[in-house]
């Protein structure tokens, strides 16, 4: 799976950023450690300065990785987020809807999908996050969005 279509990426951002697991790096790691299929991703997670950067830095890990036994990690991750929400919580319904869209995408031919960011864009973004220039980080994020 190379990436997500831009519309689905935007929906992921909107829905996933509302999840408690993205409140901190430690919370996200703990969540992944608690799920057998997600455990190995725990070692690939990157620390962000806020929930936005945590999302940006780690979404590729969930999208690009496959578990030998369970397959593509991203739908498993989204389903686990949904299950972690209490019954009746609006986030659970949004996550279930997102999960259905991701599963549908999984069955489409690969060539219909475009990457979220190119390798160079992601490398630049990650470099800026690593030096923790919050103001520049926002400018780069806006510039990348405008390019799309």
Secondary structure by P-SEA (a helix, b strand, c coil): cccccaaaaaaaaaccccccccccaaaaaaaaaaccccccccccbbbbccaaaaaaacaaaaacccccccccaaaaaaaaaaaacccccaaaaaaaaaaaaaaaaaacccccccccccaaaaaaaaaaaaacaaaaaaaaaaaaaaac
